[in-house]
């Protein structure tokens, strides 16, 4: 019996807002704080696998995302100290910081 996490893979390329990417990192850190070491890819897979297919639910999720304003996710970040997660492989390039005026 093969676990889903070990099944045949498909590579995807996802472009999304930085705030969403930061939220994914936060979810990985929350799981690590609970003793579950999970990669970003595994967390994304877990979220998609857990999503309900009940009629209307995917549409409600998409509608809520499409109406979310920039900064709303960042404001909902918990203040607790979470563990730092070390990622395997290359680190993502950090976006350039604006120069002070």
Secondary structure by P-SEA (a helix, b strand, c coil): cccccccbbbbbbbbbcaaaaaaaaaaaaaaaaacccccaaaaaaaaaaacccccaaaaaaaaaaaacccccccccccccbbbbbbbcccccccccccccc
